[in-house]
Amino acid sequence: MNSEQARDAASQIRHLIDLKDGETGFIRANSDRKSTEMGLFPGVRVVMFRNRRSEQSLVIGAGDARFLVSRVIARQVEIGN
């Protein structure tokens, strides 16, 4: 991979906070230990239920569970398609 391809790959990395309402993705990486232990680990499919910039937390679903995730943590969770 040359430097241009690496730069393109880095620019395509999305985080949980980037998902819009109704959008889905798979967790690629999660550096937050607590949310990983709660079930938000790599490979899990998530759906965004509510992402409002005016609110402190996001509402997401993973399997049958629903989570309130702070924006700070949502910035640490990488999402893939």
C-alpha positions as CSV (number, residue, x, y, z in Angstrom):
1,M,0.0,0.0,0.0
2,N,1.5,3.3,-1.0
3,S,1.1,6.5,1.0
4,E,-1.8,7.8,-1.1
5,Q,-3.8,4.5,-0.6
6,A,-3.0,4.7,3.2
7,R,-4.3,8.3,3.3
8,D,-7.5,7.3,1.4
9,A,-8.1,4.4,3.8
10,A,-7.6,6.7,6.8
11,S,-10.0,9.2,5.4
12,Q,-12.7,6.5,5.0
13,I,-12.5,5.4,8.6
14,R,-15.9,6.1,10.2
15,H,-16.8,6.2,13.9
16,L,-20.0,5.4,15.7
17,I,-20.7,9.1,16.1
18,D,-20.7,9.5,12.2
19,L,-23.7,7.2,11.8
20,K,-27.1,8.9,11.0
21,D,-30.5,7.7,12.3
22,G,-31.4,4.4,10.8
23,E,-27.9,3.7,9.5
24,T,-26.1,0.4,10.3
25,G,-22.5,-0.8,10.4
26,F,-20.2,-3.3,12.0
27,I,-17.8,-2.4,14.8
28,R,-14.2,-2.6,13.5
29,A,-12.4,-1.5,16.6
30,N,-13.3,-0.2,20.1
31,S,-10.7,1.2,22.4
32,D,-13.2,1.8,25.2
33,R,-13.0,-1.1,27.6
34,K,-16.3,-0.6,29.4
35,S,-18.4,-0.5,26.3
36,T,-16.5,-3.5,24.9
37,E,-17.4,-5.4,28.0
38,M,-21.0,-4.4,27.6
39,G,-21.1,-6.0,24.2
40,L,-19.9,-3.4,21.7
41,F,-16.9,-5.4,20.5
42,P,-15.5,-5.9,17.0
43,G,-17.8,-7.8,14.6
44,V,-21.0,-6.7,16.3
45,R,-23.6,-5.1,14.0
46,V,-25.0,-1.8,15.3
47,V,-27.9,0.4,14.2
48,M,-28.2,4.1,15.1
49,F,-31.6,4.9,16.5
50,R,-31.0,8.5,17.6
51,N,-28.0,10.8,16.9
52,R,-28.8,14.4,17.8
53,R,-26.0,16.9,18.0
54,S,-27.9,18.7,20.8
55,E,-27.9,15.6,23.0
56,Q,-25.0,14.2,25.1
57,S,-25.6,10.6,24.2
58,L,-26.5,8.5,21.1
59,V,-29.1,5.7,21.2
60,I,-27.9,2.6,19.4
61,G,-28.9,-1.0,19.1
62,A,-26.7,-4.1,19.1
63,G,-28.6,-7.3,18.8
64,D,-31.6,-7.2,21.1
65,A,-30.0,-4.6,23.4
66,R,-30.3,-0.8,23.3
67,F,-27.5,1.5,24.6
68,L,-27.0,5.1,25.4
69,V,-23.5,5.9,24.4
70,S,-21.8,9.1,25.2
71,R,-20.3,11.2,22.3
72,V,-16.8,10.8,23.8
73,I,-17.0,7.0,23.6
74,A,-18.8,7.1,20.2
75,R,-15.7,8.9,18.8
76,Q,-13.5,5.9,19.8
77,V,-15.6,3.2,18.2
78,E,-14.6,2.5,14.6
79,I,-17.3,1.4,12.2
80,G,-17.0,-0.6,9.0
81,N,-19.7,-1.6,6.4
